[in-house]
Each structure stands twice: as structure tokens, then as C-alpha cells.
Amino acid sequence: MTSRADLLKLLSTEGYVSGEKIARGLSISRAAVHKQVQKLRGLGYAIESKRNGGYRLTARPDIVGPEELHPHLAPGCLFAGNIIYHPETTSTQIELKDRALAGAPEGTVVICDRQTSGYGRLRRNWSSPPGGLWFSLLLRPPFPPEQVPRITLAVSLSVCRALETTLKLTPRIKWPNDVFIGTRKCAGIITEMSAEVGHTNWVAVGIGLNVNNRLPVSLARSAVSLKEACGARIDRAMLCGEILNDLTRTYATLCCDGFAALKKEYNGRSLLAGRTIRVDTGFETLTGIFEHIDDDGYAWFKKTDGSIERIAAGDVSILKSQI
Ligand code: BTN
């Protein structure tokens, strides 16, 4: 841990902490403590100081660097070891893929406050102004490429659980990669991979969550921020930490027991079950009723002629009359 993280940990206890205690805890001089405190203030931390009383942390800035995330990560969190934070980057997904190619370890996280070239599925532009959660995760799953699409499903489950636990919201999953609050999308997931026949090299999972950010006017009817859904500003580090903790467990379940172990909960959170939808699979466009997701993470889809089609992934639109 950096000394900044250590200092924040010491300051996270209730009340004032003496300069002497901090100096001893960090094995630095009192003057160095003062310097570190000034640095934290410069980053937006509100720290009160009292002559002979020490220092007291009263407010944290809304940033999502490793120092802010670590206090929210549970012991054993897969994503604690290698968190790379930027105030601004082109796309966390682009950077994560570069790092994956260079041999970065499983669990690497790239996170930022603002993306200048964020993208979603089918290379659609992804608006990423400050205040949202824009991050990418590196996985090196022990299963073959054809089983990788179920990672998207596991991630959307973790996002839903985190929103429910921390914000008391009732999100729904629009298979395969969107999370909705009511009739509007609050989060999207993109899963890209490098693979050979029978072997998955790595998987880059990109998660975009509209949290405290403003949405472009063009998305006002189709997207929602969590701030708007809750009527209050959200602690992004806390929410991101909860997603990473949940995903650590969900990914372990997926690797050990397969998607069958997650299927019931996933289907229970489905926005699409029983709805008439249009799916573009990349090869064809189908219209019919969405039924459920099976043990392999495939969607069962009843076409207008009554026959059933199993689909691994696709671009879904709910037919307008039902939204
Ligand atoms: C979608 O709904 O199409 C998926 C959107 C994924 C956006 C995230 S934001 C973090 C990461 N970096 C990107 O450029 N894209 C993903």
C-alpha cells in the first residue's frame, strides 16, 4: 500500500488522530505527516487539524483511485491488486486490452473519471463525462471461448446486486448486457476477448454506469443516472467496491459450477421474459417472444412461427408497444 493509502486508513478512524500517532504508524517525521496531509487536501480531502489534537478526516472527494477504492474492497477481492486510475483517458477498454497483451495479471482494473473515446457494443459511441463509473476488468478464465459470453451475464448480475444492496434499487437485466431501472438503461457491459480454438487467452470486460453524471439530451428518454433514480448523489467508490466484491464471488461460482448455478437468479431479474422483441444476431434479425436463459447462458427465443431458437448473443430491441 502507498503511504497515502496508509494515512487515509489511519484517518478513517473516528475523531482526531494525533500527528504523533500518524508519524509512528507511517514511520515518518511529523513534518512529513503535515506534508502528506496537505497533499490529501490538494486532492479534495477535507481534513481538520487542531493544535495538540491532531487531524480529523471530514469529507472525501468523489474520485475512484486505488486509495479511494481499497477501503471498500473485501479481503480476497480479485480486483484489489492492480488498480490503474486516470482522471481522463481515451477508453479504459483500449488501455486494458493493451495491458492484457503485455501480460497484465487477472484482476487488473483500469478506471477513470472521463473517457474521450468510450465505446459500447458494435463500436457505438459511449458518452462518458465526469461523474460516471467507467472501468474495465481483465479476466483470464479457465474455460473455452464459446463459454465467454456468460461472463457478461455474471457481470450484469453483480451490477444488479450491488445496486440493490447499496442503493435499494430494483434493477432488471436486458439480456445480454444492459442494466435497466424501470424503462431506462443505467449501465452497459461490453465483453471482448483474445482466443484461439479451444483456449481463451484473456477477456476484457468494460462496465459503464451512469452515476452522478449528466446524460446527453439525446438519451434523456432511454437512459437514466443513478443519481436521478435515487434522488441523491452516489458514493462512486463505495458502489464500485461493491460491484468488484460481488463479481469476485460470482466469477468464482461461474468458474467452479458453471452458469447453471446463476441461472435462476438471472432469469428472475430478466426485463425481457415474456416480451416480444427483435434480435439482431449479426447474421439475421428475428422477431418473437423472449423465454429464458438456459444452463449455458443462451437465450431461448420463440419465433413467430412457433419454433424455438437458442441465441448466444445479440442486439435486442423491445417492440415499442410494450415499453
Ligand atoms: C454497451 O452498452 O454497449 C456497453 C457500454 C460499455 C461502456 C464501458 S465504459 C468503460 C469501458 N470503456 C469503454 O470504452 N467502454 C466500456
Boltz pocket constraint, residues with backbone or C-beta under 6 A from the ligand:
constraints:
  - pocket:
      binder: B
      contacts: [[A, 90], [A, 91], [A, 92], [A, 93], [A, 94], [A, 115], [A, 117], [A, 118], [A, 119], [A, 120], [A, 121], [A, 122], [A, 124], [A, 126], [A, 128], [A, 133], [A, 134], [A, 135], [A, 136], [A, 177], [A, 178], [A, 187], [A, 188], [A, 189], [A, 190], [A, 206], [A, 207], [A, 208], [A, 209]]
      max_distance: 6.0
